[in-house]
Amino acid sequence: MGKLNFRFSDLRQVRPAHVFRWIKGMVTDGWYYEGDPSSKDRFRLLMNSYSGNIVGNLIGGSFYTGLLLLMQADDGFIGLMSMLGTAINMFQMFAPLILERFEKRKKILLTLSAISQTLNILLIGLIPLFPIGHQGQLSVLAVTIVTINLIGIINGPGTSVWHLQSLPPHTRNSYFSLVTLTTGLLTTIVNLTASWVVDSFRANGMEYQGILLLRIIAAAIAAVNLFSVSRIKEYPYENSGKGFSIKDLFIKPFKEKLYLRTIAVLCLWNFTANIPGSYFSIYLLGNLDMSYTYLTLVSSMNIPIVLLFTPIWSKMIRKRSHFTTFYLTMSVYLLNYILQAFVIQETTWLYVVAMFIVCVMGAGINLLMSSIAYVNIPSENQTVHLAFYSTMGNISALLGVTVGREFILATEGINITLLGIEMVNKQYILLLTAGVMIISTICIFLIQRSLRKHGQQS
């Protein structure tokens, strides 16, 4: 590396305009080109990604769990909602049967998106104000969630294909790298601010009002974003007007034995990772009375970790293959479940250590999950195979959620003592998850070894 010649006097030559152009060039390199109309659409997609992230964080996560607790939803109901959403998403497999019959889909997708966001952001937030009694409110919530997910099985895949038109292959790596590296910072800023707001309301006995305020802000952001997205150009779709047959959806994927092993890896992860559900978050907020701000501060360590470890994980995947990296990562990731199981008022530091493991290993798992669908995928009928991949992933997730819910219901009120710590079922379900993940890790290792033995990609 050459010697860097730098003089203090050089700083006097720097102008704000120079700095701005340098930052702009660094951020837009590879995906945004001056004078290119499609670049403007990619910018709108970037804003859509950020807006969606902000809205999702304002109405989801701990804030959604807090809303359910305020509505006096019990463990069984919360588990049932997770099951319903996952079960309905299995039917995304049939989306091509509908979407491929339309040459133009933009207006339909925008309408569905507007309806879905209105229900998800505003209606759900206003349900506690309905004068219909506790059970009536929960029933309305359940119907609303089902409706949102039914819309999503059509709107989700359709919107993804539409937006992908504005991301030609030579721009995707730069675009998605920018999204990955900047979303974590945005998430932390939003969550910290939102947590401070809700905690301030909570301190004055107005927790619901704080959560409702976040949803009103989210609705405004979603409305502006929907207008921006409506300006993204829609191009002709390949194979428009040619419908898929039921036979294509169900028969062809089972003929691809190599790709079925990729799907098996997905299913093993999805099943295991969905067993704990959101029960531990309920434990932290309800049993330990942790603040939203504290939980957000702990999760904010994800920002530097993602920036530091994403290139490391990327290099490891290239060097060792997807499946090898997957089972190595899972073998360490499962330790977080064991540590979190022993979190009580006197050992909250274990939660911090566990979240550090989640952030480091999770960076690798998220990177794997973004590309593993294309490992061993056949060159023909990829839409069918990806739909099958998504459906099998949702089926395995549903099984995991179901196992978790049944375990929580069966062990309600049953406490156990380990290492001098008395645990409720929301804690020791994590030990069950760790045990299942050990088995899943071994299975992925065996799948990878069989592929390598036959000289096939993994």
C-alpha positions in Angstrom: 0.0 0.0 0.0 1.4 3.4 -1.0 2.2 6.1 1.5 -0.7 8.5 2.2 0.5 12.1 1.7 -1.7 14.3 3.7 -1.2 17.9 4.8 -3.4 19.8 7.3 -3.6 22.5 4.6 -5.5 20.1 2.4 -8.5 20.4 4.7 -8.9 24.0 3.6 -9.6 22.8 0.1 -12.5 20.7 1.2 -16.0 22.2 0.7 -19.4 20.9 1.9 -20.3 20.4 -1.7 -17.3 18.1 -2.2 -18.2 16.1 0.9 -21.8 15.8 -0.3 -20.8 14.5 -3.7 -18.4 12.1 -2.2 -21.0 10.6 0.1 -23.6 10.6 -2.6 -21.2 8.7 -5.0 -20.3 6.2 -2.3 -24.0 5.5 -1.4 -25.4 5.4 -5.0 -22.5 3.5 -6.7 -23.7 0.5 -8.7 -27.4 1.1 -8.6 -28.2 4.8 -9.3 -27.3 6.5 -12.5 -28.0 10.1 -13.3 -30.5 10.4 -16.2 -31.6 6.8 -15.9 -35.4 6.7 -15.4 -35.2 3.2 -13.8 -32.8 4.6 -11.2 -35.6 6.9 -9.9 -37.7 3.8 -9.4 -34.9 2.1 -7.5 -34.7 5.2 -5.3 -38.4 4.9 -4.6 -37.9 1.2 -3.8 -35.2 2.2 -1.4 -37.6 4.6 0.3 -40.2 1.9 0.3 -37.9 -0.4 2.0 -37.0 2.2 4.7 -40.7 3.2 5.1 -41.8 -0.4 5.4 -39.1 -1.0 8.0 -40.2 2.0 10.1 -43.8 1.1 9.9 -43.1 -2.5 10.8 -41.1 -1.5 13.8 -43.7 1.0 15.0 -46.5 -1.5 15.0 -44.7 -4.8 15.5 -42.3 -6.5 17.9 -42.6 -5.5 21.5 -45.2 -2.9 20.8 -47.5 -5.5 19.3 -46.9 -7.8 22.2 -47.6 -4.9 24.6 -50.9 -4.2 22.8 -51.9 -7.9 23.1 -51.1 -7.8 26.8 -53.2 -4.6 27.2 -56.1 -6.5 25.5 -55.6 -9.3 28.1 -54.8 -11.8 25.4 -53.6 -15.1 27.0 -50.8 -17.4 25.9 -53.2 -19.6 23.9 -54.6 -16.7 21.9 -51.2 -15.2 21.1 -50.0 -18.6 19.9 -53.2 -19.1 17.9 -52.6 -15.8 16.1 -49.1 -16.9 15.1 -50.5 -20.2 13.9 -53.2 -18.5 11.8 -50.8 -16.2 10.0 -48.3 -19.0 9.3 -51.0 -21.4 8.1 -52.5 -18.8 5.7 -49.1 -18.0 4.2 -48.8 -21.6 3.1 -51.2 -20.7 0.3 -48.8 -18.4 -1.3 -48.0 -21.4 -3.4 -51.2 -20.8 -5.3 -50.5 -17.1 -6.0 -49.0 -17.8 -9.5 -52.4 -19.4 -10.5 -54.0 -15.9 -10.1 -51.2 -13.5 -10.8 -50.0 -15.0 -14.0 -53.4 -14.4 -15.6 -53.1 -10.6 -15.4 -50.9 -8.7 -17.9 -51.0 -5.6 -15.6 -51.2 -5.9 -11.8 -50.1 -2.5 -10.4 -53.6 -1.1 -9.6 -54.7 -4.4 -8.0 -51.6 -4.6 -5.9 -51.8 -1.0 -4.8 -55.4 -1.4 -3.8 -54.7 -4.5 -1.8 -51.8 -2.9 -0.1 -53.9 0.1 0.9 -56.6 -2.1 2.4 -54.0 -4.3 4.2 -52.2 -1.4 5.7 -55.4 0.3 6.9 -56.4 -2.9 8.6 -53.0 -3.7 10.0 -52.0 -0.2 11.3 -55.3 1.6 12.2 -58.0 -1.0 12.7 -55.9 -3.2 15.0 -54.8 -0.2 17.0 -58.3 1.0 17.5 -59.8 -2.3 18.5 -59.3 -1.7 22.3 -61.7 1.3 22.0 -64.5 -0.9 20.6 -67.4 -1.1 23.2 -67.9 -4.8 22.6 -66.3 -6.5 25.5 -63.0 -8.4 26.0 -63.8 -11.5 24.0 -65.5 -9.5 21.3 -62.4 -7.4 20.8 -60.2 -10.5 20.5 -62.6 -12.0 18.0 -62.4 -8.8 15.8 -58.6 -8.9 16.1 -58.5 -12.6 15.0 -60.7 -11.8 11.9 -58.6 -8.8 11.0 -55.4 -10.8 11.2 -56.9 -13.5 9.0 -58.0 -10.9 6.5 -54.6 -9.2 6.4 -52.8 -12.5 5.7 -55.3 -13.6 3.1 -54.6 -10.3 1.2 -50.8 -10.9 1.7 -50.7 -14.3 0.0 -51.6 -12.5 -3.3 -50.2 -9.0 -2.6 -46.8 -10.2 -1.3 -45.6 -12.3 -4.3 -47.1 -9.9 -6.8 -45.5 -6.8 -5.3 -42.1 -8.6 -5.1 -42.2 -9.5 -8.8 -43.3 -6.0 -9.8 -40.6 -4.3 -7.8 -37.9 -6.7 -9.0 -38.5 -5.4 -12.6 -36.7 -2.2 -11.5 -33.7 -4.1 -10.2 -31.8 -5.6 -13.1 -29.1 -8.1 -12.0 -26.2 -5.7 -12.3 -27.7 -3.4 -9.7 -29.0 -5.9 -7.1 -25.8 -6.6 -5.2 -25.1 -2.9 -4.7 -28.7 -2.1 -3.9 -29.3 -5.0 -1.4 -25.9 -4.3 0.3 -26.9 -0.7 0.9 -30.3 -1.8 2.3 -28.7 -4.4 4.6 -26.0 -2.1 5.9 -28.4 0.9 6.6 -31.5 -0.8 7.8 -30.0 -1.8 11.1 -29.1 1.8 12.0 -32.6 3.0 10.9 -34.3 0.2 13.0 -32.3 1.1 16.1 -33.1 4.9 15.8 -36.8 4.2 15.2 -37.0 1.6 18.0 -35.2 3.8 20.6 -37.3 6.8 19.8 -40.5 4.8 19.9 -39.6 2.9 23.0 -38.8 6.2 24.8 -42.3 7.5 23.7 -44.2 4.5 24.9 -42.2 4.2 28.2 -43.0 7.9 28.9 -46.7 7.3 28.4 -46.4 4.0 30.4 -44.9 5.9 33.3 -48.1 8.0 33.4 -50.5 5.0 33.2 -51.1 5.7 29.5 -49.3 2.8 27.7 -52.1 2.3 25.2 -52.2 5.9 24.2 -48.4 5.7 23.5 -48.8 2.6 21.3 -51.8 4.2 19.5 -49.7 7.3 18.8 -47.0 5.2 17.2 -49.7 3.6 14.9 -51.0 7.0 13.9 -47.5 8.1 12.9 -47.0 4.7 11.0 -50.3 5.3 9.1 -49.1 8.7 7.9 -45.7 7.3 6.8 -47.5 4.4 5.0 -49.8 6.8 3.1 -47.0 8.9 1.8 -45.0 5.8 0.9 -48.0 4.3 -1.0 -48.2 7.4 -3.1 -44.5 7.2 -3.9 -44.7 3.5 -4.8 -47.6 4.1 -7.1 -45.1 6.0 -9.4 -42.9 3.0 -9.9 -43.2 1.8 -13.5 -44.7 -1.6 -14.3 -43.2 -3.5 -17.2 -44.7 -6.4 -19.2 -44.3 -9.7 -17.3 -42.8 -12.8 -18.8 -45.3 -15.5 -19.5 -48.3 -13.2 -18.7 -51.6 -14.9 -19.5 -50.1 -18.4 -19.1 -51.6 -19.9 -16.0 -49.9 -22.6 -13.9 -51.6 -25.9 -13.4 -52.2 -27.5 -10.0 -50.1 -30.4 -11.3 -47.1 -28.1 -11.9 -47.3 -26.7 -8.4 -47.5 -30.1 -6.6 -45.8 -32.7 -8.8 -42.7 -31.0 -10.4 -40.9 -30.0 -7.2 -41.0 -33.6 -5.9 -39.1 -34.8 -9.0 -36.1 -32.6 -8.1 -34.5 -34.6 -5.4 -31.4 -32.4 -5.2 -33.5 -29.3 -4.6 -35.6 -31.2 -2.0 -32.5 -31.3 0.2 -32.3 -27.5 0.1 -36.0 -27.4 1.2 -35.2 -29.9 4.0 -32.6 -27.5 5.4 -35.1 -24.7 5.3 -37.7 -26.7 7.0 -35.4 -27.9 9.8 -34.5 -24.2 10.6 -38.1 -22.9 10.3 -39.5 -25.6 12.5 -37.0 -25.1 15.3 -36.8 -21.3 15.2 -40.6 -21.0 15.5 -41.1 -23.1 18.6 -40.4 -20.3 21.1 -42.8 -17.9 19.4 -43.1 -14.6 21.3 -43.6 -16.1 24.7 -40.2 -15.0 26.0 -41.0 -11.4 25.0 -44.2 -11.8 27.1 -42.0 -13.1 29.9 -39.6 -10.1 29.7 -42.4 -7.5 29.5 -44.9 -9.1 31.8 -43.0 -11.2 34.4 -39.8 -9.2 34.6 -41.4 -5.8 33.8 -38.5 -4.8 31.5 -38.9 -1.5 29.7 -39.3 -1.1 26.0 -36.3 1.2 26.0 -34.0 -1.4 27.7 -35.0 -4.2 25.3 -34.3 -1.8 22.3 -31.0 -0.7 23.7 -29.8 -4.3 24.1 -30.9 -5.2 20.5 -29.1 -2.1 19.2 -25.8 -3.9 19.4 -26.9 -5.5 16.2 -25.8 -2.4 14.2 -22.0 -2.6 14.6 -22.2 -6.4 14.6 -23.9 -6.6 11.2 -21.5 -4.1 9.8 -18.5 -6.0 11.1 -19.6 -9.6 10.6 -21.6 -9.5 7.3 -18.4 -9.5 5.2 -16.9 -12.3 7.4 -20.0 -14.4 7.0 -20.1 -13.7 3.2 -16.5 -14.9 2.9 -17.2 -18.0 5.0 -20.2 -19.0 2.8 -18.1 -18.7 -0.4 -15.3 -20.8 1.2 -17.3 -23.5 3.1 -20.7 -23.6 1.3 -24.2 -22.7 2.5 -25.0 -25.9 4.3 -21.7 -26.1 6.1 -22.0 -22.5 7.3 -25.6 -23.2 8.3 -24.9 -26.1 10.7 -21.8 -24.4 12.1 -23.8 -21.3 12.8 -26.8 -23.1 14.3 -24.5 -25.1 16.6 -23.5 -21.8 18.3 -26.8 -19.9 17.9 -28.6 -22.5 20.0 -26.6 -21.4 23.1 -28.7 -18.2 23.2 -31.8 -20.3 24.1 -30.0 -22.0 27.0 -28.8 -18.7 28.4 -32.1 -16.9 28.0 -33.9 -19.8 29.9 -32.0 -18.7 33.0 -32.8 -15.0 32.8 -34.4 -13.7 36.0 -34.3 -10.4 37.9 -30.8 -11.2 39.3 -29.4 -12.5 36.0 -30.5 -10.0 33.4 -26.9 -9.8 32.2 -27.5 -13.3 30.7 -30.0 -11.7 28.3 -27.3 -9.3 27.1 -24.9 -12.2 26.4 -27.6 -14.2 24.7 -28.5 -11.3 22.4 -24.9 -10.8 21.5 -24.8 -14.4 20.3 -28.1 -13.8 18.4 -26.7 -10.8 16.7 -23.4 -12.4 15.6 -24.8 -15.7 14.5 -28.0 -14.1 13.3 -26.0 -12.0 10.8 -24.8 -15.2 9.2 -28.2 -16.9 9.3 -29.9 -13.9 7.7 -27.3 -13.8 5.0 -27.8 -17.5 4.4 -31.6 -17.3 4.3 -31.4 -14.5 1.7 -29.8 -16.8 -0.9 -30.3 -20.4 0.1 -33.5 -20.7 -1.9 -31.4 -20.6 -5.1 -29.0 -23.4 -4.0 -29.6 -26.4 -6.3 -32.7 -24.8 -7.8 -33.5 -26.3 -11.3 -33.1 -24.0 -14.2 -36.6 -24.5 -15.5 -39.9 -23.6 -13.8 -38.2 -21.6 -11.1 -41.4 -19.7 -10.2 -43.0 -23.0 -9.3 -40.1 -24.2 -7.3 -39.8 -21.0 -5.4 -43.5 -21.1 -4.6 -43.1 -24.6 -3.3 -40.0 -23.6 -1.3 -42.1 -20.8 0.3 -45.0 -23.1 1.1 -42.8 -25.8 2.7 -41.1 -23.1 4.7 -44.5 -21.9 6.0 -45.7 -25.5 6.7 -42.6 -26.2 8.8 -42.9 -22.8 10.6 -46.6 -23.7 11.4 -45.6 -27.0 12.9 -43.0 -25.2 15.0 -45.5 -22.6 16.2 -48.1 -25.4 16.9 -45.6 -27.4 19.0 -44.6 -24.2 21.0 -48.3 -23.3 21.6 -49.3 -26.8 22.7 -46.2 -27.0 25.0 -47.1 -23.7 26.7 -50.7 -24.7 27.2 -49.8 -28.1 28.5 -47.3 -26.7 31.0 -49.3 -23.7 32.2 -48.7 -23.2 35.9 -46.0 -25.9 36.0 -42.7 -24.5 37.4 -39.4 -26.4 37.4 -36.1 -25.6 39.3 -32.8 -25.9 37.6 -29.4 -24.7 39.0 -31.3 -23.1 41.8 -33.5 -21.0 39.5 -37.3 -21.5 39.5 -38.5 -21.4 35.9 -41.9 -20.8 34.3 -42.9 -22.5 31.1 -42.0 -19.4 29.0 -38.4 -20.0 30.1 -37.9 -23.8 29.8 -39.6 -23.9 26.4 -36.2 -22.4 25.3 -34.4 -25.5 26.6 -36.7 -27.6 24.5 -35.9 -25.4 21.5 -32.2 -25.8 22.1 -32.6 -29.6 22.2 -34.5 -29.6 18.9 -31.9 -27.4 17.3 -29.2 -29.8 18.2 -31.1 -32.5 16.3 -31.7 -30.2 13.4 -28.0 -29.2 13.2 -27.0 -32.9 13.1 -29.5 -33.5 10.2 -28.2 -30.5 8.2 -24.6 -31.9 8.7 -25.7 -35.3 7.3 -27.4 -33.6 4.4 -24.3 -31.6 3.6 -22.1 -34.6 3.9 -24.2 -36.7 1.5 -24.1 -33.9 -1.1 -20.4 -33.5 -0.8 -20.0 -37.3 -1.1 -21.7 -37.2 -4.5 -19.9 -34.0 -5.5 -23.0 -31.9 -5.5 -23.5 -28.2 -4.6 -24.3 -27.3 -1.0 
